[in-house]
Amino acid sequence: MYNWDYNLPRNWKPKTERQWLWYLERKINYDDWKGLKAEIIKKYFPKLKKRLDPGKRKMLETYLKYG
């Protein structure tokens, strides 16, 4: 999926916690799951969950609990 509101180089990786939260929020809320790893989502989920679409938040809570 192409996100129209930012243009990042292909090899860009988040470095700070703030960048990770922004990056994960954008990818998850716009259904761009490519390249996401469960370990990273799990690490940032406590701070990330308030920023997610309610349906996706519930899905990830279930996945992280039982997955």
C-alpha positions in Angstrom: 0.0 0.0 0.0 1.2 3.5 -0.8 0.9 6.1 2.0 0.4 9.4 0.3 1.4 11.7 3.2 5.1 10.8 3.4 7.9 9.8 1.1 10.6 7.7 2.8 13.6 6.1 1.2 13.3 2.3 0.8 16.1 1.6 3.3 14.8 4.0 6.0 14.5 2.5 9.5 13.2 4.2 12.6 15.9 5.0 15.2 14.1 6.7 18.1 11.1 5.6 20.1 9.1 8.5 18.7 10.0 7.4 15.1 9.1 3.8 15.9 5.7 4.8 17.3 4.9 7.0 14.3 6.1 4.3 11.8 4.1 1.5 13.4 1.0 3.6 13.8 1.1 4.5 10.1 1.8 1.0 8.9 -0.8 -0.7 11.0 -3.6 1.9 10.6 -3.2 1.8 6.8 -2.9 -2.0 6.6 0.7 -2.0 5.5 1.9 -5.1 7.4 4.8 -5.8 5.1 8.1 -6.0 7.1 6.5 -5.7 10.5 7.7 -8.1 13.1 5.7 -9.3 16.1 8.6 -8.6 18.5 8.8 -4.9 17.5 5.0 -4.5 17.8 5.0 -6.2 21.2 7.8 -3.9 22.4 6.0 -0.7 21.5 2.4 -1.9 21.9 1.7 -0.4 25.4 2.4 3.1 24.1 1.1 2.4 20.6 -2.3 1.0 21.4 -3.9 4.4 22.2 -2.9 5.6 18.7 -4.4 2.7 16.7 -7.8 2.2 15.1 -10.0 0.4 17.7 -10.5 -2.7 15.5 -6.8 -3.1 14.8 -6.0 -2.5 18.5 -8.3 -5.3 19.5 -7.0 -7.6 16.9 -3.4 -7.0 18.0 -4.3 -7.4 21.7 -5.7 -10.8 20.9 -2.8 -11.8 18.6 -0.2 -10.7 21.1 -2.0 -12.5 24.0 -2.5 -15.8 22.2 0.1 -15.7 19.3 
